[in-house]
Structure formats: structure tokens, C-alpha cells
Amino acid sequence: MKCANCGAPIEANDEVCQYCGTRTAYGISMLEEHKRHEQEEQHRRELENLPKIKYVSEAFVIFVYVITLGYYAPYWYATRMKPLNDLDSGTKLPAWAAGIYALVCAGIIFSSEIGDSLGLSPEMSQEIFNYAFGITFTGSILLAFWVRRILQGYAAKFMERNIAVGSVASSAIMTVFFGPVYLQHSINKMIKMKLLAPQI
Ligand SMILES: [Zn+2]
């Protein structure tokens, strides 16, 4: 092999020409590999510094939602509360809100037992059930919007607020009807946008 610049002979593992200092083809490929390695390292460091939150596929969330008859929702809020609050987005999901929500959800399951133990008639138990159901329905919508606000507030650290609102959990209708499924979808999207790191 010869140097492309001065024509001097080049050894196979020379990165630069010994005579004129011109980088050899081998030297160029080594430099590129070094740059690529450097970029990978930087990317890894960036991910390490991002807040971590669980990545769960939307299909899995829907599956668990169905087999638990919707009781995955209080679990989802309870387990996401800490990582969401750690995002420091300016909005916090208060423990009491998620707690009351989980309690009322449990109340639905045990409404007839609760009614029996209080000596209530089946009609009264049904009434308790209806109220509890109404509260969880309203509560789940409130919690979903709360989380949506946290995610959008966090995204607004990286982009303009109106862009964040338009690109993270942007649909209010989806937030109402699909709650945690839609929110998990939004979190997954933020992981893909490299705003969040997936928790292993
Ligand atoms: Zn040369």
C-alpha cells in the first residue's frame, strides 16, 4: 500500500503516513470507530441521567386490565406515583388521592360484605356499590388528568409548553376513556423520544 498524498509505502496497521502524516484508509476507519464509540458512550450517559419509569407494552396493559376487571388501574397509579412525582414537573400526584381511589376500588369488591357486616339491606349494599362505582369512575378520570398534567409539565422542560402539550398525552378524550392504557402509551412514547429512560 502507498500513501495517497506522498506515495510512500504504508504498513497495514499504520493510522497515518510515517512520512507526511496523512491519515491512511485504515486510520480513517479507526477514527470513525472511535467517534461511534464515543457517541454510544455519550448516549448511554444521557440515558443514565434521565429519570427512569417503567416501560410496559400497551398490549400488556390492556391484557392485565381485562383479566383484573379494571383493578389494574389503582395498582398502576400506586406504582407510578413515586417515579411520576420524582419528575419534578411542578405537579404532584398526592398519596391521599391515589389512596382513596384504591380504597374505594376495594370497597366495590367488598360492597356486599361491607353491607352485610353493617347490617344493611341488599338494596342499601347496592346503593353503596353504585356510589363507590361513581366515585371510582370520577376518580379515575381525575387521576388520569393529573398524571397527564405531570407528563406534559415534565416534557415542557425539553420543549416549548404548547409543543409539549401537543405531543405528550395530547388527547383529552383518550385520557378520559383509556386512562392508564393511554398514559402508559404516552410514557412509552416519551421513552422513545428520549425524554425518559426505561426502568429495567
Ligand atoms: Zn504520506
Boltz pocket constraint, residues with backbone or C-beta under 6 A from the ligand:
constraints:
  - pocket:
      binder: B
      contacts: [[A, 3], [A, 4], [A, 5], [A, 6], [A, 7], [A, 8], [A, 17], [A, 18], [A, 19], [A, 20], [A, 21], [A, 22]]
      max_distance: 6.0
